[in-house]
Amino acid sequence: MSRLLRRAWRVVALPLISIVLSVIVGSLVIILSEWLVGGELQPGLAFEAYAALISGSVGTFNSVVNTLVAATPLLLGGLSVGLAFKAGLFNIGAQGQFLIGALFAVIVGVWMRESPPLLGIPLSIAAGMVGGALWGFIPGLLKATSGAHEVVTTIMLNFVAIATLAAMVSGPLDVPGSPSPITLNVGNAALPVVLGRNGHLGLLYAPIMAALYGWMLYRTTLGFEIRTAGANPDAARYAGMSPRRLIVLTMSLAGMLAGMAGATELLGATKHMTASYGTTVGFDAIAVALLGRTSPIGIILAALLFGAMRSGAAAMQIQAGVPAELVGVLQATILFFLVASPVIQRVFRLRGAKAGLDEAATITKTYGGEAPPVR
């Protein structure tokens, strides 16, 4: 039992410490901001803010549903980034894939807005998955054929996705006579409510996708090849695996998951799109994947945490007077401490915790070193 507890601690130590440190940093931000603006120190304001945040996220049945709704696209996005991490790739393009998935979903959804839901819903979701897969396939192909770094190409494609979305909504998808560019409502293609007032169907199939993610990675030949290529590309090559094929396939699958996240958010939450359709799900998914250590259960828990922050932010601002933007500070500091894992390990003397930090190392190598050659 003691050995099992030690192994469990090694897995959860860094994420837990990162969360605690981010809460401390957030408290300092709250206290110092109030002191600079109001001229007095109010340490109790931090406790009041966090109490409101918790109450707003899990205090009532409806708030729990809102947390689950907010966590759903984060879960799918986290799976996207996590899958790429497993192959040693940094899919920073999840944001662009998310947006293109939402765009493809709204195009098909508006087109089938009066069709039977049993036809319009699956086709709209499938369209989003195809759009995301296409946006992931492009950097994967460039990486495999020319060695172009996926960080550079996916960042550029994020901007292309934003511009493409704005052009489509302002042009062919715009409702004539509307005061600002906006698409029609997706109508019958919207995801049905299955829980509470707004708990849509995505709450059911997102965990299923997490289970499939785990099954594929740890129970299939493809998953073994992806993990092997990510851990040791040379060994994978000598074993007869094709790094080029795995890069293209992994990025396409990662894009498909991010596109599904975009389609789910569009069809389940907003149900229409504006030219400035903006959400940071794709970027937040990076922190979700890191915090969850790329494991399906870990990503689910991390998505729930970030979803709770999102859903409780408004209550924190209303009840405690603390800006909702503090949630962004908390999420950013969690990511900071996760990436700074070597320092955290030394400070807190986390022996044996290094084994599960390959995802953070991927970011460090991606930004600090050269891309490995593709043969």
N, C-alpha and C positions, 0 to 999 in steps of 0.2 A: 504493500500500500504506500509506504513512504517513497519507494522508487517511482510509483505512478504519480504521486503528488509532485515530486521533483520534476518529472517530465512535463507535467501540466503547467507548472510554474515557468519552466523555460519557454513554453509556447506563449503564455499570456503575459509574461512579465513586462516586456517592452511595450505592447499596446496599452496595458493598464497604467504603466508609469507615464506614458505619453499623454494619456487622457487626464491623469491627475495633474501633471505639470501644466497642461493647457488650461485646466480649470483655475489653477493658481495664477497663471498669466492673465487670464480673463478677469479674475478678481482684482488684480493690480490695475488693470486698465479701467475698470469701473470706478475704483476708489480714487485713482489719480485724476481721472477725467472730471469727477464730481468736485474734487478739491480745486482743480485749475479753473473750473467754471463757477462753482458756487462759493469757493473760498473756505470750505470746511471739509474735514475728513469724516466720512460716513462708512466705516467698515461693514456695518450691518446691511448696507445697500447691496453688497455682493450676494449675501445670503438671500435677501429678498428677491433679487433678480433670478438666481438659480431656482428658488422655490417656485417662482412664477413660470419659469421655463419648464420645470417638471410638471407643474399643474396643467399648463397649457398643452402638454404633449401626451400625458397619460392620466389626467385628472378625472376625465369623464369618458363615457363610452364613445361619444362622437370625437373627442380629441384623440383617443386611441386609433380610431378609424382613420382620422386625418394623418396620424403618424405612419400608419401602414401604407396609405396612399402616397405619401411623400417618399417613403422608403422603397417603393416598388421600382421606379426607374433607376434609383441609385443601386439597387440590387443587380438589375440587368446590366447597368453600366459597369459596376464593379466586376462582374463576371467577364465582361469584355476586356477590361484592363488586366485582370488577373490571368486570363488565358494567354495574353501576349507575354506577360511576365514569365509564365511557365516556359515559354519558348525562348526566353532571353531577349525579348523585344519590348520596347517601351511605346505603347499605343497612346501617345498623347493626343492622337486624332479622334478619340472617342467623342469629343464635343462635335466635330464636324460630322461624324457618322451618325450621331444622335439627331442632328438637325436635318440631314438628308433623309434619314429614316422617317422623321416627322413629316417632311415635305412630300415624300412618296406616299405616305399614308393619307395625308389630307387630299392629295390629288385623286387617289382611288376612292377615298371616303366620300368626297363631294360628288364624284361621278356616280357612286352607288348609294347616294343618300336616301333614295326612295326604294331601293331594292330590299328584299327580305334580309333581316339581320344575320341569319345563318349563312348568307352568301356574302354580304358586304363586310362583315367584321373580319372573317378569316382572310379575305382577299386584301383588305386594307393592312392588316398586320403583316401578311406575307410581303406586300409591297414595301413596307418599311424595312423589313429584314433584307430584302433584295437591294434596296437603296443603300443601307448601311454596309452590306457585304461588298457592293461595288466600290464604295468609298474606302473600304479597308483593302480591297484587292489592288488598287492603284499603287499605294506605297509599298505593299508587299511585293508586287511585280518589279517596281523600281529597285527595291532592295536586292531582290534575287538576281536581277539581270545586270545591274550596273553598280551595285554596292551603295546606292544613294541611302543616306542615313534616314531611318524611319522617323526620327524626331523632326528633322528639317522638313521632310516631305509632308508629314501629317500636320505640322503647324501651318504650312502653306495651304494645305487642303482645308483646314479649319476656316481660314479667311475666304477661300473660294466658296465653301458651303454657306457662309453667312451672306456673301454677296449674291449667290444663286438664289437663296431663299428670298431675300429682299426683292430681287428682280422678278421672280415668279409671282410673289404676292402682290407686288405693285403693278404687275402687268396682266398676264392672262388669267390669273386666279382672283383678281380683285373684283369685288362686288360693285357693279356700276352704281354711281350715285352715292357711295358711302363717303363720309367725311374724311376718313383715313383708310389706307389700304388694309383690306381684311378679306378673308375667304368666306365662303358660305359655311354654315354649320354642317358637320358630317352626317347629321340626321340619323337614319337607322344604322349607320356604320359605327355609331358610338358604342363603347363597351357598356354592357348593362350593369346596373348597380346590384351587387350581391350582398352587401353588408352596410347597414346604417344608411346615412343619407347620400354618401358619395363613394362608398367602397366598391370600386368597379371590379370587373372580371380579372384584371391584371393581378389582383391580390392572390388569386388562385394559381395562375400559371407561372408567375415569376418564381415561386419556390420550386415548382416542378423543373424549371429551367436550371435552377441551382443544383438540383439532384442529378439532372442529366449531365451537367458540367462535371460534377464529381465522378459520375459513372464513366464518362468518356475519358477523363484524365487518368483514372486509376484502375479501370477494368477493360480497356480496349487497347489494341495495338497502336492505334493512332495516338492515344494519350501517352503511351509509353514513349513513342518516338518524339513527341513534343517535349516531354519532360527531359528526355535524354539529350536532345538537341540544345535545350536551354541550359542544362547542367554542364555538358561537355560536348561542344560541337565537333571536335576532332574525333572523339570516341564514336559519336553518332555516324560520322562520315566513314570511319573505318569499319563500322558494323554494317555498312551498305545502305544506310539511310540517305535520303536526298535533302540536303539543307535548303536548296532552292524551293523544292516542292513544299516543304514544311513551313517555310517563311510565308509563301503566298497563301497557303491553305490556312495557316494560323491567323494571319492578318484578316483574311476574308471572314473567317468564323468570328473573330473578335468584332469586326465591323457589323456582322449580322446581329450579334447580341446588342451592340450599341444602337443599331437601327431599330431593333425591337423595342428598346427602351424609349426611343423617340416616338415610335408609333403608339406605344402604350400611353405615354404622357399625353399625346395629341388626342387620341380616341377616348381616353378615359377621363382626363382632367379638363383640358381647354376646349376641345371639340371644334376649334377653328384656329386659324393662324393669322397673325399680323406681320407686317413687313419687319417689325423690330422684335419678332418672336425671340425672346431671350431667356435662357436658363443656363445654369452652370452645372447641370447634371454630369456632362461629359468630363468636366474638370474635377468635380467633387468625387467622381468615380475612381480617380487615381488614389485619393486618400482612403476611400472605402476599401479598395483592393489591398493597399499596403496595411491598413489597420487590421483587415481580416486575414492577413498573411496568405492571400490567394487561395485559401481553402474555402469550400462552399459554405460550411457552417460559419466560419469567421466572417466571410463577406456578408452573409445574412445578418449577423449580429452588428457588424459595422454599419450596414445600411439602415438598420433599425435605429441605431444611435444617431446617425446623421439625419434620418427622417424625423426623429423626435426633436432634434434641434430646430429643424425647419418649421415644424408644425407648432412648436412652443414659442417661437420668436415673437410672434405678434402679442401673445399674452404677456411676455416679459416686458415688452415696450409699453403696453397699456397699464399693467398693474404696478410695475416697478419704475417706469419711466426710463428704462435703459434701452437705447436704440437696438433694433433687431439686427443691425449689422454686427453686433457682438458675436453672433453665431459664426459669421465669417472669420472673425478673429480666432475663435475656438478651433474651427476646422483647419485653419492655416497653421496654427501652432501644433496641432496634433500631427499634421504632415511634416512640419519642421523637425519635431523631436523624433519621428520615425526615421526620417532620412539621416538625422544626426545620430543614428544608433550606435556607432563606435564610441562616441563620447558618452552617451548614456550608459553603455555597458561598463566603461571604466569608472564613471562616477558612482554608479550603484553596485559595482562589482557583480555583474550578472554573469556568472560562470556558466558556460555551456549554452548560452542563449544565442550565440552567433549562428548556429546551424540553420535557423529559420529565417535569416535576414537576406536571402538572395535577392528578394524583390527590391529592397532599398539599395543593395549593391548594384543592381541593374541601372538605377537612376544615376548613381555616382559614376559608373563606368560610361554611361551614355553621354553625360555632359562633360566628364573629365578626361575621357580617353577616346581613342579612335575606334571606329566601327570594325568589328572583326571581319576578315575577308570571307567572301562567299565563294565557294568553289563548286 
